[in-house]
Amino acid sequence: MRRHFSRYIVIGLMTFSGCSVLNPNVTEPVFLSNENAAKSWVNGLRRQLALTMNQVVVSTELVSDNYYNNRTLSSKVFDIPQIDYFDLDVNNLQVQVQRLREMSEYGLSTVLKGDPTATAADSTEVYFSNAFAHLLSGELFVGLPGSNLGPVLTPTQHLERAILLLDKALALSTNENDRNAFTLLKARAYYQLGDAVNASKYATAVMSKTTLLRQAKFDGLNNVPNDMQTYLYSSTNNEFAPLPRLDFLDPKYYHTGLAATDQKPVTITKAEEAYLIQAEVQLSAGQLDASRVTMKQLLDVVSARGSVSIDDKKETRNGGNRKDYPLTAVKVKFDVSDNARSGYVLDRQAGNIKAYTISGTLVKAEDLDAAVSQDQLLYLLYRLRQEIFIAEGRRMTDLGIRFPVSQTEQLNNPNVKAEHIQAQLPGFIPLNRGMDDFTYDKDNGVVTMKYDMNAVLVKNKHAKELFPFIQ
């Protein structure tokens, strides 16, 4: 992707000055001569992080089995899932991730060096932004250039760069919460690399920090709303609908007053992930009892996050792609062979509902006690990952799916090869919108998922796209 300096300058200045008017007369020398250039650039990076997370969350949640597009102008094919390199939404996602990377690189190479008032905290934030761009590149794509029109780096190369950059951020930071967040992000990168030793090392280092949380913030008044909140709650039509067995977790983002001033943040990293990583390390090593204990501890962390009571009576999931979504508290079967379960679909007309803004789950300690094999515990672990990370842009990666390099990049960058423009879509992923499909038996009050994707994952646990620690 080509760098457009004037556009990035405007992004930084808009947030710093509070002005929403684009100024075409701001040039590089003028900006760099501003005594607050570094702080302005950091504010611009925070804005770009929010824009990037908007694209990441909306696109990947649609591709996954978490949500389907009921009636919006967002991608109509990601639900299939169909991921073409020439799709505009694929390009939009790459643009936002690459823009975060290039903005942070310019901050490191030019802005910080040119501003004598730049602080260690400013540098820390820029290194974090660069690291996170590489982390997203490594998790979400089959490969992406690591520089403007440069060679396409593999996911492994992006993740290794992310770790090095997080180390630089850690070396500069004196903020305890930031240091814990960067440490957990290192665990996440090592997890994706399949390095169980280091993933466990950095996950356990922060497991005592049970309130750890780092989020991307949004600003509806300055035209940076949380797009997922718009789709889930702010709109009158509730355009994205969750899989019915995840209905109880929706909406994760909502507003109680004026939508523009109540834009919920999206989580980048949180304490729960440390437990999830450690439990998977233990489970993959055959330490079933230890893994069970770690997951029980995780349930305590989730429970402590709490919930809120909100009015969601305007929820109308029908009238779009599906006209048979259950709107009362019916029972749910995860697939046709499952027993009917209660508590998954809420009756929103009966009164206020419980909403989880950080984490929620219906996995119970007794479920973990009843699981006696590695496969049974692995199934519950990935149920926990799905429910805890819902609407945060993480599920698609757990399904083993990756986006290709976009056609725009291919047409401008001779380093893009044929293998880079093919999405990674494992053969066990159901097509034809199968992951989002269900049937509703109104007479008996039971909705049945066509596929229990966590069971599908466990059945295919040795697939190269899945479970980084299991060989």
PyMOL commands that set and color helices and strands:
alter all, ss='L'
color gray80, all
select helices_A, chain A and resi 5-17+28-32+37-63+88-114+120-140+155-172+176-193+196-204+220-222+227-234+244-249+259-261+272-284+288-305+365-370+374-389+395-398+407-412+418-421+434-436+453-459
alter helices_A, ss='H'
color red, helices_A
select strands_A, chain A and resi 67-69+144-145+152-153+213-216+240-242+266-270+308-310+331-333+353-355+438-441+446-449
alter strands_A, ss='S'
color yellow, strands_A
deselect
rebuild
show_as cartoon
